[in-house]
Amino acid sequence: MEIKIDLPADLFDAQFPEADFRARVRELAILELVRIKRLHEHEAQEMLGITRWQLVEKMKAAGIAPTEEVFGRITDELNRAIGRRRAPGGNGGLKK
């Protein structure tokens, strides 16, 4: 897919080349597709030609939680709930 954006040419110069802008817009578009679950993280990594850890850093910078963090939070929440449930007299916050 190709998207064309009509921008004045004088926005770009040696300090801000059009090619750099084009690459950044592409990166942001790919990250947005990850955010809305249209692309998997491994697909984004491949499309951007970067390492897993570089992708994780870009995702974090864009406010997207990487899979490892999401699963980590879910695991922590589950372990806390199990711990409360197993505690003496604990019902895990559930009403009987």
ZAMARGU-4260 file (C-alpha; in steps of 0.2 Angstrom, whole numbers, plus 5000, padded with zeros to 4 digits):
<rodrens>
0) 5000/5000/5000 | 5006/5017/4996 | 5000/5033/5004 | 5003/5050/4997 | 5004/5066/5008
5) 5004/5083/5000 | 5016/5093/5010 | 5026/5109/5004 | 5043/5104/4998 | 5051/5118/5008
10) 5048/5109/5024 | 5063/5098/5021 | 5081/5102/5020 | 5098/5095/5025 | 5094/5095/5043
15) 5076/5087/5040 | 5077/5076/5024 | 5061/5070/5016 | 5068/5052/5017 | 5069/5053/5036
20) 5052/5060/5038 | 5045/5046/5026 | 5054/5032/5036 | 5047/5040/5053 | 5029/5041/5046
25) 5030/5022/5040 | 5037/5017/5057 | 5023/5026/5066 | 5010/5018/5054 | 5017/5001/5058
30) 5016/5004/5077 | 4999/5010/5076 | 4994/4994/5066 | 5002/4984/5081 | 4992/4995/5093
35) 4975/4991/5085 | 4980/4973/5083 | 4980/4972/5064 | 4999/4967/5064 | 5008/4955/5076
40) 5023/4961/5085 | 5034/4949/5075 | 5027/4956/5059 | 5031/4974/5064 | 5048/4969/5069
45) 5051/4960/5052 | 5044/4975/5042 | 5055/4987/5051 | 5070/4977/5050 | 5075/4979/5069
50) 5078/4967/5083 | 5065/4962/5096 | 5072/4974/5109 | 5072/4988/5097 | 5054/4985/5093
55) 5050/4984/5112 | 5058/5001/5115 | 5049/5009/5100 | 5032/5002/5107 | 5035/5008/5124
60) 5040/5025/5117 | 5023/5025/5108 | 5013/5020/5123 | 5011/5002/5117 | 5013/4988/5130
65) 5024/4974/5123 | 5017/4956/5125 | 5029/4952/5138 | 5023/4966/5149 | 5005/4962/5146
70) 5007/4944/5151 | 5018/4948/5166 | 5004/4959/5173 | 4991/4946/5170 | 5003/4933/5178
75) 5005/4944/5193 | 4987/4948/5195 | 4983/4929/5194 | 4996/4925/5207 | 4990/4938/5219
80) 4972/4932/5217 | 4977/4914/5220 | 4987/4920/5235 | 4972/4929/5242 | 4961/4914/5239
85) 4973/4902/5248 | 4976/4913/5263 | 4968/4908/5279 | 4950/4914/5279 | 4953/4922/5262
90) 4940/4921/5248 | 4950/4931/5236 | 4939/4946/5237 | 4924/4935/5232 | 4907/4936/5241
95) 4900/4920/5248
</rodrens>
